[in-house]
Amino acid sequence: MNDDIVRKETNQRLSRIVIHGDTVYVAGVTSSAAGGIAAQTRDALAKIDGYLAQAGTDKSRLLTVQIWLADIDRDFAGMNGVWAEWALPDAMPTRATCEAKLAAPELLVEIIVTAAKRWSGYVSGPVSES
């Protein structure tokens, strides 16, 4: 195997988390919550918080996010409302939001994230150049 690559929660199809160097990749996260776009987005983001913690980082270290919506016209505003509550204003990652046919009809959102791992010299929160 590759000693410089750490894979977590691996099954026959994917690894939920892959760490290479100081970069953490989290596979697409969907919701197991019943309900509309707000409930599903909130649930997916809570799961992402947990996966990032397992990898030794958090949402303040996000680099890029891909958000896939089953119906972008219907759900973009609702997803964005939950995103605005969850995301840190001074640590916004790059982001793309697209429409896609998801794996099951009840799924409304899937989110993929990449983050920087916390480095040993980490002292405080993120720095943002505006």
C-alpha positions as CSV (number, residue, x, y, z in Angstrom):
1,M,0.0,0.0,0.0
2,N,0.9,3.7,-0.1
3,D,2.3,4.8,3.3
4,D,1.8,8.4,2.5
5,I,-2.0,8.0,1.9
6,V,-4.4,7.3,4.7
7,R,-7.9,5.9,3.8
8,K,-10.7,5.8,6.4
9,E,-14.1,4.1,6.3
10,T,-13.2,2.1,3.2
11,N,-15.5,-0.4,1.6
12,Q,-15.6,-2.2,-1.8
13,R,-16.6,1.1,-3.6
14,L,-14.9,4.0,-1.9
15,S,-13.1,5.5,1.0
16,R,-15.2,8.0,2.9
17,I,-12.1,10.0,3.8
18,V,-8.6,10.1,2.1
19,I,-5.7,12.0,3.6
20,H,-2.6,12.7,1.5
21,G,-0.1,14.9,3.0
22,D,-1.9,17.9,4.5
23,T,-5.0,17.5,2.3
24,V,-8.2,15.8,3.4
25,Y,-10.7,14.6,0.8
26,V,-14.2,13.7,1.9
27,A,-16.3,11.6,-0.6
28,G,-19.8,12.7,-1.5
29,V,-22.0,13.0,1.6
30,T,-25.8,12.6,1.4
31,S,-28.5,12.8,4.1
32,S,-30.2,10.1,5.9
33,A,-32.7,12.6,7.3
34,A,-36.3,12.7,6.1
35,G,-37.6,16.1,4.9
36,G,-36.9,18.8,2.5
37,I,-33.7,20.5,1.3
38,A,-33.1,22.3,4.6
39,A,-33.2,19.2,6.7
40,Q,-31.1,17.2,4.2
41,T,-28.5,19.9,3.9
42,R,-28.2,20.4,7.6
43,D,-27.8,16.6,8.1
44,A,-25.2,16.3,5.3
45,L,-23.2,19.2,6.8
46,A,-23.3,17.7,10.3
47,K,-21.9,14.5,8.8
48,I,-19.2,16.5,7.1
49,D,-18.2,18.1,10.5
50,G,-17.8,14.5,11.9
51,Y,-15.7,13.3,8.9
52,L,-13.4,16.4,9.1
53,A,-13.0,15.8,12.8
54,Q,-12.0,12.2,12.2
55,A,-9.3,13.5,9.8
56,G,-8.0,16.0,12.3
57,T,-9.4,19.2,10.8
58,D,-12.6,21.2,10.6
59,K,-14.7,23.5,8.4
60,S,-12.4,26.4,9.1
61,R,-9.8,24.6,6.9
62,L,-12.1,23.9,3.9
63,L,-10.4,24.5,0.5
64,T,-13.2,23.6,-1.9
65,V,-16.7,22.3,-1.9
66,Q,-18.9,20.8,-4.6
67,I,-22.7,20.7,-4.0
68,W,-25.0,18.7,-6.1
69,L,-28.7,19.3,-6.0
70,A,-31.4,17.1,-7.5
71,D,-33.4,20.2,-8.5
72,I,-31.4,23.4,-8.5
73,D,-34.3,25.6,-9.4
74,R,-36.4,24.4,-6.5
75,D,-33.7,23.9,-3.9
76,F,-30.8,26.4,-4.4
77,A,-32.2,29.0,-2.1
78,G,-33.1,26.6,0.7
79,M,-29.7,24.9,0.5
80,N,-27.9,28.3,0.5
81,G,-29.8,29.4,3.6
82,V,-28.5,26.4,5.6
83,W,-25.0,26.8,4.1
84,A,-24.9,30.4,5.2
85,E,-25.7,29.3,8.8
86,W,-23.0,26.6,8.8
87,A,-20.1,28.1,6.8
88,L,-17.6,30.4,8.5
89,P,-17.7,33.9,6.9
90,D,-14.0,34.3,7.3
91,A,-13.1,30.9,5.9
92,M,-15.2,30.5,2.8
93,P,-13.9,27.8,0.4
94,T,-14.2,27.8,-3.3
95,R,-17.6,26.3,-4.2
96,A,-19.5,25.0,-7.1
97,T,-23.2,24.1,-7.1
98,C,-24.6,22.0,-9.9
99,E,-27.7,20.0,-10.7
100,A,-27.4,16.2,-11.0
101,K,-29.5,13.1,-10.9
102,L,-28.5,11.6,-7.5
103,A,-28.3,8.0,-6.6
104,A,-31.9,7.7,-5.2
105,P,-35.0,9.8,-5.8
106,E,-35.4,10.8,-2.1
107,L,-31.9,12.4,-2.1
108,L,-32.0,16.1,-2.7
109,V,-28.3,17.1,-2.0
110,E,-24.8,15.6,-2.1
111,I,-21.8,17.5,-0.9
112,I,-18.1,16.8,-1.5
113,V,-15.4,18.7,0.4
114,T,-11.6,19.0,0.4
115,A,-9.9,20.6,3.4
116,A,-6.4,21.3,4.7
117,K,-5.3,19.2,7.6
118,R,-4.4,21.1,10.8
119,W,-0.6,21.4,11.0
120,S,1.3,21.1,14.2
121,G,2.0,24.9,14.4
122,Y,-1.7,25.8,14.2
123,V,-2.5,28.5,16.8
124,S,-5.8,30.2,15.9
125,G,-8.5,30.5,13.3
126,P,-8.3,31.1,9.6
127,V,-6.8,34.0,7.8
128,S,-8.7,35.5,4.9
129,E,-7.6,38.2,2.4
130,S,-10.7,40.1,1.3
